[in-house]
């Protein structure tokens, strides 16, 4: 996920003034000043300008990643209109708010931000979590009919933990049902600290990477958004129908790569299938 460099115009202007005044020494006003001395000062001034301008980049702003497929690519499971406002409006709002919350502050990778998000307060917790969760959500889905099924080590781990793929889906759907996750939140398949698989759910925009999270902490490799904005246009109050249909657009090769990374203590960066070290 690309991040946009932030810079301080005032700092750059000050750097320019300092470099010109301090390093050139106003030698053009001094009769007899050697051209060699002037050239050296000019070179030094140019170097200082570059260094100060680079130092004025106080943070990098997160950016909204594009979908890797068309808005209607997930139909009939998820309709085009929902994808348009979910990605372009809801997700973009989390992006705008987390950039605002971290303005002029240290802005780590969005993955690294998750661990201390709850302690950091609601602005970071809700918006940083929302931004990360949605980045992951778009990446873990694929156009209808292209996502395949679990295979290899992931398929074996699912059978070991839940009995079968169908049993895992049933337990996942139960965890996301309104009676189990009342109100807004997410349902997750996670790799726990002991390298096993577990299903958990979190309220609002929390996720299992956050210290102090409700439910089972772990490295998420699959998450389903059960906020009403994710499904209400098509399914209204029928959240269980939405979750059942959602299986048809899960990108299992990506989930499998995330699983392999989680076994090595790495979590999704949300840059495609990439993972990076993360200490639970």
N, C-alpha and C positions, 0 to 999 in steps of 0.2 A: 504494500500500500504506500503510494507516494505521499510525501509530506512536503508542504510548501514552505520555503524559507521565509521567516519574518525578519525584517530589518528595521532599524530605527533611523529615520531620516535625519533627525536632529544629531544623532551620534555621528553619522557619516559626515554631515556638514561640519561638525566640530573637528572631526579628524582631518578633513581637508584643510581647514583654516590652520590647524596646528602644524600640519606638515609643511604648508607653504610658508608660514611665518617663521617657524622654528628651524626648518631644515635648509631652506634656500638662503636664510639669513638676510633676505632683501639685498643680495649682492649686486643686483643691477643698479642700486643707488650709490654704490661705493666705487669711486674712481680708482682704477688700478687693480681691481680685484681680478685674479687670474681666471681665465676661462676654464682651466683644469679644475680649480677649486669649485667653480660654479657648477661644472658638470657632475662632480662628486656629490655636491649638496643636492642637486636635482635628483640624482639617482637615489640618494638616501631618502629624499622626500617622497618619491614615488613608491619606494618600498614600504615606508611607514604608512602612507595612505592606504595601500593594499591591506596591510596587517590590521590597521584600525577599522577599516570597512568590514573586513571579515569578522572581527571581534564584535561588531555592532549587530551581528545576526544573533539575536537573543534567544530565539526558539524556532522550532519548525512547526507549522500548523498542519494538523491532520487534514486529509482531503477525502472527498467522497469517491470511493472506487466505483467504476462503472460495472454494471451487470455483465456477466460473461455470456449472456444469451439475450434474445429478444424478450420484451415484456410479455408477449403471449406464448413464450416457449414452454411454460409450465401448465398450460391449459390441457385438459379440463380441471386438473387438481387445484390450481391457483389461477384466477382469472387475470386478464391483462390490466383491467382498471385497478385492481388491488395492488398488483405489482408496481404500477406507475406511482400511486400515491404513497405506498409503503416505502419504496426506495427513495423517490425524489422528494417527498415531504417529511415523513416520519424519521427516516434514517438521517436525512439531511439536517433535521432539527437537532438531533443528538450531536451531530458533528459541529454545528454552529455553537451549541451551548458548551461543549467540552473545550473547544478552542477559546471561547470567551472566558471560561473558568480558569484556564491555564495561561491566559495572556500575560506576558512578561514574567512567566515562571518557567521552571524547568519542565520540558515536555518530553518525557521518555517515549519509547515505543508504546503503542497501544496495548501490547501484550504485557509489558512490564508495569504499566499503570494499574492493571487489574488487582494485583496482590494486595495493595494497600488502599484500594478504592473505598471500602466501607469506612475505614478510619479517616480518610481524607474528607469525608462529608458528602452530603447529598448531591451537590453539583457534579462532583467527580464520580460518585457511585452510580447515579442514575444516567448521566450522559456519557461518561467514559465506558460504563458497562453496556449501555444501549448501543454505542458506536461499535464496540468490539463484537457484541453478540450478533448484530446485523451483518457485519462484515463476514462473520463465520457462516451465518445463515445462507447468504447468497452463494457462497463458495461451495457449500455442502449440497447444493441442489444442481440438477442438470435437466436439460430439455426432456420432456416426457418420452419414455421408452429408451433412454440412453444410459441410465444410471446403473444398470446391472444389479447384482446382488452381492452380499458379503462373500468373500472368498479367502482362501489361504488361512493365515494365522488368525485373522479377525473372525472368520466363520467358526473356526475351532473354539475360539475363546467364547463366542456367543453360545455355542452348544454347551460348553462346560459350565458357564455361569447361569444359563436360563433353561437349558434343556433342548431348546431348538430355536430357530429364527422366528417361527410363528409365536412361540411362547414369549420371546423377548418383545416382539411387537405388541402383544396383548398387555404385557406389564407396563410397557412404555405408554400405551394408550390410556391405561388405567391411571397412571401417574399424572397424565395431562387432563383428565376429565374434570369438569367443574367441581365435582364433589371432593376431589383430592387436591387440586390446585385452584382454590377459590379466587376469583378475580384474575388479575393480569400476572403473567409470568412466563417461565420457560420450563421445558422438560428436557432432560439431558441423559445421554449415555456417556459415562465417564470411566476413565482408567484411574483406579484408586492408588493410594501410596504403595499398597502391596501388590500392584500390577494386575489386580482383578478388575472385572467389569461390574459396574453398578448403574442403576437407574435412579435418578433423583430429580427434584424440581426446585425451582427458586422463584421467589416473588419478584415482581417488577422487572428491573434490568440487572438483577444480581446474576452471578454465574459461579460455578464451582471453583474457580481460580481464586476467588476473593477470600482473604483471611476473615474468619468470623461468619461465613455464609451459613444460612439456614440450609439444612439437608446435608448431603454427603459431599465433602470436598474431593476434588480430583481434577484430572486433566480432561476437559470435555472433548469428545471426538464427534459428537452429533448432538444438535440442539433443535428443538421445535418451538417456535414462537407461538404462544397461546394467548397473546393479547388479542382483543377483539378486532383491532385494526388489521390483523393478519388474515382474517377470514370472514368478517361479518358481511361484506357485500354479497358474497356467494352463499354462505352457509347460515347466516343470521345467528341464532342461538345454538346451532348444532355443531358445537366444537368437536365432539367425537367423530362426526362425519369428515370434518376437515382433516383431523389427524390421520384417519384411515386413508384418505385420498393422498395425503402428503407423502406416504411411502413410495408412491409411483414416481416421484421426482428426486428422491435421494440419490446423491452421487457417491455410490459405494466405493469406487476406486479412491476417491479423495479421503473418505472416512477411513479406509484401510491404511492409507499412508499416514494419516494422523494417528491411527492406532499404533503403527510401527514406531512412530516418533515418541508417543507417550510411554512406551515400554522403556525408552532410553531417557525418560525424564524431560521430554520436550513437548511443548504445547503449540497449538496452531498459532502462527503469526497473523493469519488471515490474508497473507499474500499467497494466494493459490493454496497448494498443498504443503507449503513450507512450514517447518516447525523450528522452535528455538528453545534452548534450555530454560526450564522454569522449576523453581524449588517450591514444592508444596509446603 
